[in-house]
Amino acid sequence: SVPSAHDRFFKRVLNDLRVARAFFDYHLPATVRQAIDMNSLQPCKDSFIDPHLQLAMTDMLFMANFAGRPGYLYTLAEH
């Protein structure tokens, strides 16, 4: 599908790590936020192959450390 202006805006804004950190700080439950090292947050490609070789698409994908272990946050935003 063709990305809309809203999709492009969302991706552009969340590529600013200050905005991404604020977004996750506001929307994630406190227990999840406490486990994430927000200083390690980095945007990734918006598609990836999972361990079972299935293609997955996201609006935005971020890598971060969760309680000292690497993990991912992905967003699927509808507007």
Distance bins in CASP14 RR format, pairs under 12 A and 6 or more apart:
PFRMAT RR
TARGET T0000
AUTHOR 0000-0000-0000
RMODE 2
METHOD distances of the structure
MODEL  1
1 7 0 0 0 0 1 0 0 0 0 0 0
1 57 0 0 0 0 0 1 0 0 0 0 0
2 8 0 0 0 0 0 1 0 0 0 0 0
3 9 0 0 0 0 1 0 0 0 0 0 0
3 10 0 0 0 0 1 0 0 0 0 0 0
3 11 0 0 0 0 1 0 0 0 0 0 0
3 12 0 0 0 0 0 1 0 0 0 0 0
3 46 0 0 0 0 0 1 0 0 0 0 0
3 57 0 0 0 0 0 1 0 0 0 0 0
3 59 0 0 0 0 1 0 0 0 0 0 0
4 10 0 0 0 0 1 0 0 0 0 0 0
4 11 0 0 0 0 0 1 0 0 0 0 0
4 59 0 0 0 0 0 1 0 0 0 0 0
4 77 0 0 0 0 0 1 0 0 0 0 0
4 78 0 0 0 0 0 1 0 0 0 0 0
4 79 0 0 0 0 1 0 0 0 0 0 0
5 11 0 0 0 0 0 1 0 0 0 0 0
5 12 0 0 0 0 0 1 0 0 0 0 0
5 79 0 0 0 0 0 1 0 0 0 0 0
6 12 0 0 0 0 0 1 0 0 0 0 0
6 13 0 0 0 0 0 1 0 0 0 0 0
6 59 0 0 0 0 0 1 0 0 0 0 0
6 77 0 0 0 0 1 0 0 0 0 0 0
6 78 0 0 0 0 1 0 0 0 0 0 0
6 79 1 0 1 0 0 0 0 0 0 0 0
7 13 0 0 0 0 0 1 0 0 0 0 0
7 14 0 0 0 0 0 1 0 0 0 0 0
7 46 0 0 0 0 0 1 0 0 0 0 0
7 57 0 0 0 0 0 1 0 0 0 0 0
7 58 0 0 0 0 0 1 0 0 0 0 0
7 59 1 0 0 1 0 0 0 0 0 0 0
7 60 0 0 0 0 0 1 0 0 0 0 0
7 75 0 0 0 0 0 1 0 0 0 0 0
7 76 0 0 0 0 0 1 0 0 0 0 0
7 77 0 0 0 0 1 0 0 0 0 0 0
7 78 0 0 0 0 0 1 0 0 0 0 0
7 79 0 0 0 0 1 0 0 0 0 0 0
8 14 0 0 0 0 0 1 0 0 0 0 0
8 15 0 0 0 0 0 1 0 0 0 0 0
8 46 0 0 0 0 0 1 0 0 0 0 0
8 59 0 0 0 0 0 1 0 0 0 0 0
8 60 0 0 0 0 0 1 0 0 0 0 0
8 79 0 0 0 0 0 1 0 0 0 0 0
9 15 0 0 0 0 0 1 0 0 0 0 0
9 16 0 0 0 0 0 1 0 0 0 0 0
9 19 0 0 0 0 0 1 0 0 0 0 0
9 59 0 0 0 0 0 1 0 0 0 0 0
9 60 0 0 0 0 0 1 0 0 0 0 0
9 77 0 0 0 0 0 1 0 0 0 0 0
9 79 0 0 0 0 1 0 0 0 0 0 0
10 16 0 0 0 0 0 1 0 0 0 0 0
10 19 0 0 0 0 0 1 0 0 0 0 0
10 20 0 0 0 0 0 1 0 0 0 0 0
10 23 0 0 0 0 1 0 0 0 0 0 0
10 46 0 0 0 0 0 1 0 0 0 0 0
10 58 0 0 0 0 0 1 0 0 0 0 0
10 59 1 0 0 1 0 0 0 0 0 0 0
10 60 1 0 0 1 0 0 0 0 0 0 0
10 75 0 0 0 0 1 0 0 0 0 0 0
10 76 0 0 0 0 0 1 0 0 0 0 0
10 77 1 0 1 0 0 0 0 0 0 0 0
10 78 0 0 0 0 0 1 0 0 0 0 0
10 79 1 0 0 1 0 0 0 0 0 0 0
11 19 0 0 0 0 0 1 0 0 0 0 0
11 20 0 0 0 0 0 1 0 0 0 0 0
11 43 0 0 0 0 1 0 0 0 0 0 0
11 45 0 0 0 0 0 1 0 0 0 0 0
11 46 1 0 0 1 0 0 0 0 0 0 0
11 58 0 0 0 0 0 1 0 0 0 0 0
11 59 1 0 0 1 0 0 0 0 0 0 0
11 60 1 0 0 1 0 0 0 0 0 0 0
11 61 0 0 0 0 0 1 0 0 0 0 0
11 62 0 0 0 0 0 1 0 0 0 0 0
11 75 0 0 0 0 1 0 0 0 0 0 0
11 77 0 0 0 0 1 0 0 0 0 0 0
12 19 0 0 0 0 1 0 0 0 0 0 0
12 20 0 0 0 0 0 1 0 0 0 0 0
12 43 0 0 0 0 0 1 0 0 0 0 0
12 59 0 0 0 0 0 1 0 0 0 0 0
12 60 0 0 0 0 0 1 0 0 0 0 0
13 19 1 0 1 0 0 0 0 0 0 0 0
13 20 0 0 0 0 1 0 0 0 0 0 0
13 22 0 0 0 0 0 1 0 0 0 0 0
13 23 0 0 0 0 1 0 0 0 0 0 0
13 43 0 0 0 0 0 1 0 0 0 0 0
13 59 0 0 0 0 0 1 0 0 0 0 0
13 60 0 0 0 0 1 0 0 0 0 0 0
13 75 0 0 0 0 0 1 0 0 0 0 0
13 77 0 0 0 0 0 1 0 0 0 0 0
14 20 1 0 1 0 0 0 0 0 0 0 0
14 21 0 0 0 0 0 1 0 0 0 0 0
14 22 0 0 0 0 0 1 0 0 0 0 0
14 23 1 0 0 1 0 0 0 0 0 0 0
14 24 0 0 0 0 1 0 0 0 0 0 0
14 27 0 0 0 0 0 1 0 0 0 0 0
14 41 0 0 0 0 0 1 0 0 0 0 0
14 42 0 0 0 0 0 1 0 0 0 0 0
14 43 1 0 0 1 0 0 0 0 0 0 0
14 44 0 0 0 0 0 1 0 0 0 0 0
14 46 0 0 0 0 0 1 0 0 0 0 0
14 58 0 0 0 0 0 1 0 0 0 0 0
14 59 0 0 0 0 1 0 0 0 0 0 0
14 60 1 0 1 0 0 0 0 0 0 0 0
14 61 0 0 0 0 0 1 0 0 0 0 0
14 62 0 0 0 0 1 0 0 0 0 0 0
14 73 0 0 0 0 0 1 0 0 0 0 0
14 74 0 0 0 0 0 1 0 0 0 0 0
14 75 1 0 0 1 0 0 0 0 0 0 0
14 77 0 0 0 0 1 0 0 0 0 0 0
15 23 0 0 0 0 0 1 0 0 0 0 0
15 41 0 0 0 0 0 1 0 0 0 0 0
15 42 0 0 0 0 0 1 0 0 0 0 0
15 43 1 0 1 0 0 0 0 0 0 0 0
15 44 0 0 0 0 0 1 0 0 0 0 0
15 46 0 0 0 0 0 1 0 0 0 0 0
15 59 0 0 0 0 0 1 0 0 0 0 0
15 60 1 0 0 1 0 0 0 0 0 0 0
15 61 0 0 0 0 0 1 0 0 0 0 0
15 62 0 0 0 0 0 1 0 0 0 0 0
15 75 0 0 0 0 0 1 0 0 0 0 0
16 22 0 0 0 0 1 0 0 0 0 0 0
16 23 0 0 0 0 1 0 0 0 0 0 0
16 41 0 0 0 0 0 1 0 0 0 0 0
16 43 0 0 0 0 1 0 0 0 0 0 0
16 60 0 0 0 0 0 1 0 0 0 0 0
17 23 0 0 0 0 0 1 0 0 0 0 0
17 24 0 0 0 0 0 1 0 0 0 0 0
17 25 0 0 0 0 0 1 0 0 0 0 0
17 38 0 0 0 0 1 0 0 0 0 0 0
17 39 0 0 0 0 1 0 0 0 0 0 0
17 40 0 0 0 0 0 1 0 0 0 0 0
17 41 1 0 0 1 0 0 0 0 0 0 0
17 42 1 0 0 1 0 0 0 0 0 0 0
17 43 1 0 0 1 0 0 0 0 0 0 0
17 60 0 0 0 0 0 1 0 0 0 0 0
17 62 0 0 0 0 1 0 0 0 0 0 0
17 63 0 0 0 0 0 1 0 0 0 0 0
17 64 0 0 0 0 0 1 0 0 0 0 0
18 24 0 0 0 0 0 1 0 0 0 0 0
18 25 0 0 0 0 0 1 0 0 0 0 0
18 38 0 0 0 0 0 1 0 0 0 0 0
18 39 0 0 0 0 0 1 0 0 0 0 0
18 41 0 0 0 0 0 1 0 0 0 0 0
19 25 0 0 0 0 0 1 0 0 0 0 0
19 26 0 0 0 0 0 1 0 0 0 0 0
19 41 0 0 0 0 0 1 0 0 0 0 0
19 43 0 0 0 0 0 1 0 0 0 0 0
19 60 0 0 0 0 0 1 0 0 0 0 0
19 62 0 0 0 0 0 1 0 0 0 0 0
20 26 0 0 0 0 0 1 0 0 0 0 0
20 27 0 0 0 0 0 1 0 0 0 0 0
20 28 0 0 0 0 0 1 0 0 0 0 0
20 36 0 0 0 0 0 1 0 0 0 0 0
20 38 0 0 0 0 1 0 0 0 0 0 0
20 41 1 0 0 1 0 0 0 0 0 0 0
20 42 0 0 0 0 1 0 0 0 0 0 0
20 43 1 0 0 1 0 0 0 0 0 0 0
20 44 0 0 0 0 0 1 0 0 0 0 0
20 59 0 0 0 0 0 1 0 0 0 0 0
20 60 1 0 0 1 0 0 0 0 0 0 0
20 61 0 0 0 0 0 1 0 0 0 0 0
20 62 1 0 0 1 0 0 0 0 0 0 0
20 63 0 0 0 0 0 1 0 0 0 0 0
20 64 0 0 0 0 1 0 0 0 0 0 0
20 73 0 0 0 0 1 0 0 0 0 0 0
20 74 0 0 0 0 0 1 0 0 0 0 0
20 75 0 0 0 0 1 0 0 0 0 0 0
21 27 0 0 0 0 0 1 0 0 0 0 0
21 28 0 0 0 0 0 1 0 0 0 0 0
21 33 0 0 0 0 0 1 0 0 0 0 0
21 36 0 0 0 0 1 0 0 0 0 0 0
21 37 0 0 0 0 0 1 0 0 0 0 0
21 38 1 0 1 0 0 0 0 0 0 0 0
21 39 0 0 0 0 1 0 0 0 0 0 0
21 40 0 0 0 0 0 1 0 0 0 0 0
21 41 1 0 0 1 0 0 0 0 0 0 0
21 42 0 0 0 0 0 1 0 0 0 0 0
21 43 0 0 0 0 0 1 0 0 0 0 0
21 62 0 0 0 0 1 0 0 0 0 0 0
21 64 0 0 0 0 1 0 0 0 0 0 0
21 73 0 0 0 0 0 1 0 0 0 0 0
22 28 0 0 0 0 0 1 0 0 0 0 0
22 33 0 0 0 0 0 1 0 0 0 0 0
22 38 0 0 0 0 1 0 0 0 0 0 0
22 41 0 0 0 0 0 1 0 0 0 0 0
23 33 0 0 0 0 0 1 0 0 0 0 0
23 38 0 0 0 0 0 1 0 0 0 0 0
23 41 0 0 0 0 0 1 0 0 0 0 0
23 43 0 0 0 0 0 1 0 0 0 0 0
23 59 0 0 0 0 0 1 0 0 0 0 0
23 60 0 0 0 0 1 0 0 0 0 0 0
23 62 0 0 0 0 1 0 0 0 0 0 0
23 73 0 0 0 0 1 0 0 0 0 0 0
23 75 0 0 0 0 1 0 0 0 0 0 0
23 77 0 0 0 0 1 0 0 0 0 0 0
24 30 0 0 0 0 0 1 0 0 0 0 0
24 32 0 0 0 0 1 0 0 0 0 0 0
24 33 1 0 0 1 0 0 0 0 0 0 0
24 34 0 0 0 0 0 1 0 0 0 0 0
24 35 0 0 0 0 0 1 0 0 0 0 0
24 36 1 0 0 1 0 0 0 0 0 0 0
24 37 0 0 0 0 0 1 0 0 0 0 0
24 38 1 0 0 1 0 0 0 0 0 0 0
24 41 1 0 0 1 0 0 0 0 0 0 0
24 60 0 0 0 0 0 1 0 0 0 0 0
24 62 1 0 0 1 0 0 0 0 0 0 0
24 64 0 0 0 0 1 0 0 0 0 0 0
24 66 0 0 0 0 0 1 0 0 0 0 0
24 73 1 0 0 1 0 0 0 0 0 0 0
24 74 0 0 0 0 0 1 0 0 0 0 0
24 75 0 0 0 0 1 0 0 0 0 0 0
25 32 0 0 0 0 0 1 0 0 0 0 0
25 33 1 0 0 1 0 0 0 0 0 0 0
25 34 0 0 0 0 0 1 0 0 0 0 0
25 36 0 0 0 0 1 0 0 0 0 0 0
25 38 1 0 0 1 0 0 0 0 0 0 0
25 41 0 0 0 0 0 1 0 0 0 0 0
25 73 0 0 0 0 0 1 0 0 0 0 0
26 33 0 0 0 0 1 0 0 0 0 0 0
27 33 0 0 0 0 1 0 0 0 0 0 0
27 73 0 0 0 0 0 1 0 0 0 0 0
27 75 0 0 0 0 1 0 0 0 0 0 0
27 77 0 0 0 0 1 0 0 0 0 0 0
28 34 0 0 0 0 1 0 0 0 0 0 0
28 35 0 0 0 0 1 0 0 0 0 0 0
28 36 1 0 0 1 0 0 0 0 0 0 0
28 38 0 0 0 0 0 1 0 0 0 0 0
28 41 0 0 0 0 0 1 0 0 0 0 0
28 62 0 0 0 0 0 1 0 0 0 0 0
28 64 0 0 0 0 0 1 0 0 0 0 0
28 66 0 0 0 0 0 1 0 0 0 0 0
28 73 0 0 0 0 1 0 0 0 0 0 0
28 75 0 0 0 0 0 1 0 0 0 0 0
29 35 0 0 0 0 0 1 0 0 0 0 0
29 36 0 0 0 0 0 1 0 0 0 0 0
30 36 0 0 0 0 0 1 0 0 0 0 0
31 66 0 0 0 0 0 1 0 0 0 0 0
31 67 0 0 0 0 0 1 0 0 0 0 0
32 38 0 0 0 0 0 1 0 0 0 0 0
32 64 0 0 0 0 0 1 0 0 0 0 0
32 66 0 0 0 0 1 0 0 0 0 0 0
32 67 0 0 0 0 0 1 0 0 0 0 0
32 71 0 0 0 0 0 1 0 0 0 0 0
32 73 0 0 0 0 1 0 0 0 0 0 0
33 41 0 0 0 0 0 1 0 0 0 0 0
33 64 0 0 0 0 0 1 0 0 0 0 0
33 66 0 0 0 0 0 1 0 0 0 0 0
33 67 0 0 0 0 0 1 0 0 0 0 0
33 73 0 0 0 0 0 1 0 0 0 0 0
34 66 0 0 0 0 0 1 0 0 0 0 0
34 67 0 0 0 0 1 0 0 0 0 0 0
35 64 0 0 0 0 1 0 0 0 0 0 0
35 65 0 0 0 0 1 0 0 0 0 0 0
35 66 1 0 1 0 0 0 0 0 0 0 0
35 67 1 0 1 0 0 0 0 0 0 0 0
35 68 0 0 0 0 1 0 0 0 0 0 0
35 69 0 0 0 0 1 0 0 0 0 0 0
35 71 0 0 0 0 0 1 0 0 0 0 0
35 73 0 0 0 0 0 1 0 0 0 0 0
36 62 0 0 0 0 1 0 0 0 0 0 0
36 63 0 0 0 0 0 1 0 0 0 0 0
36 64 1 0 1 0 0 0 0 0 0 0 0
36 65 1 0 0 1 0 0 0 0 0 0 0
36 66 1 0 1 0 0 0 0 0 0 0 0
36 67 0 0 0 0 1 0 0 0 0 0 0
36 68 0 0 0 0 1 0 0 0 0 0 0
36 69 0 0 0 0 0 1 0 0 0 0 0
36 70 0 0 0 0 0 1 0 0 0 0 0
36 71 0 0 0 0 1 0 0 0 0 0 0
36 72 0 0 0 0 0 1 0 0 0 0 0
36 73 1 0 0 1 0 0 0 0 0 0 0
37 62 0 0 0 0 0 1 0 0 0 0 0
37 63 0 0 0 0 0 1 0 0 0 0 0
37 64 1 0 0 1 0 0 0 0 0 0 0
37 65 1 0 1 0 0 0 0 0 0 0 0
37 66 1 0 0 1 0 0 0 0 0 0 0
37 67 0 0 0 0 1 0 0 0 0 0 0
37 68 1 0 0 1 0 0 0 0 0 0 0
37 69 0 0 0 0 0 1 0 0 0 0 0
37 70 0 0 0 0 0 1 0 0 0 0 0
37 71 0 0 0 0 0 1 0 0 0 0 0
37 73 0 0 0 0 0 1 0 0 0 0 0
38 62 0 0 0 0 1 0 0 0 0 0 0
38 64 1 0 0 1 0 0 0 0 0 0 0
38 65 0 0 0 0 1 0 0 0 0 0 0
38 66 0 0 0 0 0 1 0 0 0 0 0
38 73 0 0 0 0 0 1 0 0 0 0 0
39 64 0 0 0 0 1 0 0 0 0 0 0
39 65 0 0 0 0 1 0 0 0 0 0 0
39 68 0 0 0 0 0 1 0 0 0 0 0
40 62 0 0 0 0 1 0 0 0 0 0 0
40 63 1 0 0 1 0 0 0 0 0 0 0
40 64 1 0 1 0 0 0 0 0 0 0 0
40 65 1 0 1 0 0 0 0 0 0 0 0
40 66 0 0 0 0 1 0 0 0 0 0 0
40 67 0 0 0 0 0 1 0 0 0 0 0
40 68 0 0 0 0 1 0 0 0 0 0 0
40 69 0 0 0 0 0 1 0 0 0 0 0
40 70 0 0 0 0 1 0 0 0 0 0 0
40 71 0 0 0 0 1 0 0 0 0 0 0
40 72 0 0 0 0 0 1 0 0 0 0 0
40 73 0 0 0 0 0 1 0 0 0 0 0
41 60 0 0 0 0 0 1 0 0 0 0 0
41 61 0 0 0 0 0 1 0 0 0 0 0
41 62 1 0 1 0 0 0 0 0 0 0 0
41 63 1 0 0 1 0 0 0 0 0 0 0
41 64 1 0 1 0 0 0 0 0 0 0 0
41 65 0 0 0 0 1 0 0 0 0 0 0
41 66 0 0 0 0 0 1 0 0 0 0 0
41 70 0 0 0 0 0 1 0 0 0 0 0
41 71 0 0 0 0 0 1 0 0 0 0 0
41 72 0 0 0 0 0 1 0 0 0 0 0
41 73 1 0 0 1 0 0 0 0 0 0 0
42 60 0 0 0 0 0 1 0 0 0 0 0
42 61 0 0 0 0 1 0 0 0 0 0 0
42 62 1 0 0 1 0 0 0 0 0 0 0
42 63 1 0 1 0 0 0 0 0 0 0 0
42 64 1 0 0 1 0 0 0 0 0 0 0
42 65 0 0 0 0 0 1 0 0 0 0 0
42 70 0 0 0 0 0 1 0 0 0 0 0
42 71 0 0 0 0 0 1 0 0 0 0 0
42 72 0 0 0 0 0 1 0 0 0 0 0
42 73 0 0 0 0 0 1 0 0 0 0 0
43 58 0 0 0 0 0 1 0 0 0 0 0
43 59 0 0 0 0 0 1 0 0 0 0 0
43 60 1 0 0 1 0 0 0 0 0 0 0
43 61 1 0 0 1 0 0 0 0 0 0 0
43 62 1 0 1 0 0 0 0 0 0 0 0
43 63 0 0 0 0 1 0 0 0 0 0 0
43 64 0 0 0 0 0 1 0 0 0 0 0
43 72 0 0 0 0 0 1 0 0 0 0 0
43 73 0 0 0 0 0 1 0 0 0 0 0
43 74 0 0 0 0 0 1 0 0 0 0 0
43 75 0 0 0 0 0 1 0 0 0 0 0
44 56 0 0 0 0 0 1 0 0 0 0 0
44 58 0 0 0 0 1 0 0 0 0 0 0
44 60 0 0 0 0 1 0 0 0 0 0 0
44 61 1 0 1 0 0 0 0 0 0 0 0
44 62 1 0 0 1 0 0 0 0 0 0 0
44 63 1 0 1 0 0 0 0 0 0 0 0
44 64 0 0 0 0 0 1 0 0 0 0 0
44 70 0 0 0 0 0 1 0 0 0 0 0
44 71 0 0 0 0 0 1 0 0 0 0 0
44 72 1 0 0 1 0 0 0 0 0 0 0
44 73 0 0 0 0 1 0 0 0 0 0 0
44 74 0 0 0 0 1 0 0 0 0 0 0
44 75 0 0 0 0 0 1 0 0 0 0 0
45 55 0 0 0 0 0 1 0 0 0 0 0
45 56 0 0 0 0 0 1 0 0 0 0 0
45 57 0 0 0 0 0 1 0 0 0 0 0
45 58 0 0 0 0 1 0 0 0 0 0 0
45 60 0 0 0 0 0 1 0 0 0 0 0
45 61 1 0 0 1 0 0 0 0 0 0 0
45 62 0 0 0 0 0 1 0 0 0 0 0
45 63 0 0 0 0 0 1 0 0 0 0 0
45 72 0 0 0 0 0 1 0 0 0 0 0
45 74 0 0 0 0 0 1 0 0 0 0 0
46 55 0 0 0 0 0 1 0 0 0 0 0
46 56 0 0 0 0 1 0 0 0 0 0 0
46 57 1 0 0 1 0 0 0 0 0 0 0
46 58 1 0 1 0 0 0 0 0 0 0 0
46 59 1 0 0 1 0 0 0 0 0 0 0
46 60 1 0 0 1 0 0 0 0 0 0 0
46 61 1 0 1 0 0 0 0 0 0 0 0
46 62 0 0 0 0 0 1 0 0 0 0 0
46 72 0 0 0 0 0 1 0 0 0 0 0
46 74 0 0 0 0 1 0 0 0 0 0 0
46 75 0 0 0 0 1 0 0 0 0 0 0
46 76 0 0 0 0 0 1 0 0 0 0 0
47 54 0 0 0 0 0 1 0 0 0 0 0
47 55 1 0 0 1 0 0 0 0 0 0 0
47 56 1 0 0 1 0 0 0 0 0 0 0
47 57 1 0 1 0 0 0 0 0 0 0 0
47 58 1 0 0 1 0 0 0 0 0 0 0
47 59 0 0 0 0 0 1 0 0 0 0 0
47 60 0 0 0 0 0 1 0 0 0 0 0
47 61 0 0 0 0 1 0 0 0 0 0 0
47 74 0 0 0 0 0 1 0 0 0 0 0
48 54 0 0 0 0 1 0 0 0 0 0 0
48 55 1 0 0 1 0 0 0 0 0 0 0
48 56 1 0 1 0 0 0 0 0 0 0 0
48 57 0 0 0 0 1 0 0 0 0 0 0
48 58 1 0 0 1 0 0 0 0 0 0 0
48 61 1 0 0 1 0 0 0 0 0 0 0
48 62 0 0 0 0 0 1 0 0 0 0 0
48 63 0 0 0 0 0 1 0 0 0 0 0
48 71 0 0 0 0 0 1 0 0 0 0 0
48 72 0 0 0 0 1 0 0 0 0 0 0
48 74 0 0 0 0 1 0 0 0 0 0 0
49 55 1 0 0 1 0 0 0 0 0 0 0
49 56 1 0 0 1 0 0 0 0 0 0 0
49 57 0 0 0 0 0 1 0 0 0 0 0
50 56 1 0 1 0 0 0 0 0 0 0 0
50 57 0 0 0 0 0 1 0 0 0 0 0
50 58 0 0 0 0 0 1 0 0 0 0 0
50 61 0 0 0 0 0 1 0 0 0 0 0
50 72 0 0 0 0 0 1 0 0 0 0 0
50 74 0 0 0 0 0 1 0 0 0 0 0
56 72 0 0 0 0 0 1 0 0 0 0 0
56 74 1 0 0 1 0 0 0 0 0 0 0
56 76 0 0 0 0 0 1 0 0 0 0 0
57 74 0 0 0 0 1 0 0 0 0 0 0
57 75 0 0 0 0 0 1 0 0 0 0 0
57 76 0 0 0 0 1 0 0 0 0 0 0
58 72 0 0 0 0 1 0 0 0 0 0 0
58 73 0 0 0 0 1 0 0 0 0 0 0
58 74 1 0 1 0 0 0 0 0 0 0 0
58 75 1 0 0 1 0 0 0 0 0 0 0
58 76 1 0 0 1 0 0 0 0 0 0 0
58 77 0 0 0 0 1 0 0 0 0 0 0
59 73 0 0 0 0 0 1 0 0 0 0 0
59 74 1 0 0 1 0 0 0 0 0 0 0
59 75 1 0 1 0 0 0 0 0 0 0 0
59 76 1 0 1 0 0 0 0 0 0 0 0
59 77 1 0 1 0 0 0 0 0 0 0 0
59 78 0 0 0 0 1 0 0 0 0 0 0
59 79 0 0 0 0 1 0 0 0 0 0 0
60 72 0 0 0 0 0 1 0 0 0 0 0
60 73 0 0 0 0 1 0 0 0 0 0 0
60 74 1 0 0 1 0 0 0 0 0 0 0
60 75 1 0 1 0 0 0 0 0 0 0 0
60 76 0 0 0 0 1 0 0 0 0 0 0
60 77 1 0 0 1 0 0 0 0 0 0 0
61 71 0 0 0 0 0 1 0 0 0 0 0
61 72 1 0 0 1 0 0 0 0 0 0 0
61 73 1 0 0 1 0 0 0 0 0 0 0
61 74 1 0 1 0 0 0 0 0 0 0 0
61 75 1 0 0 1 0 0 0 0 0 0 0
61 76 0 0 0 0 0 1 0 0 0 0 0
62 70 0 0 0 0 0 1 0 0 0 0 0
62 71 0 0 0 0 1 0 0 0 0 0 0
62 72 1 0 0 1 0 0 0 0 0 0 0
62 73 1 0 1 0 0 0 0 0 0 0 0
62 74 1 0 0 1 0 0 0 0 0 0 0
62 75 0 0 0 0 1 0 0 0 0 0 0
63 69 0 0 0 0 0 1 0 0 0 0 0
63 70 1 0 0 1 0 0 0 0 0 0 0
63 71 1 0 0 1 0 0 0 0 0 0 0
63 72 1 0 1 0 0 0 0 0 0 0 0
63 73 0 0 0 0 1 0 0 0 0 0 0
63 74 0 0 0 0 0 1 0 0 0 0 0
64 70 1 0 0 1 0 0 0 0 0 0 0
64 71 1 0 0 1 0 0 0 0 0 0 0
64 72 1 0 0 1 0 0 0 0 0 0 0
64 73 1 0 0 1 0 0 0 0 0 0 0
64 74 0 0 0 0 0 1 0 0 0 0 0
65 71 1 0 0 1 0 0 0 0 0 0 0
65 72 0 0 0 0 0 1 0 0 0 0 0
65 73 0 0 0 0 0 1 0 0 0 0 0
66 72 0 0 0 0 1 0 0 0 0 0 0
66 73 0 0 0 0 1 0 0 0 0 0 0
END
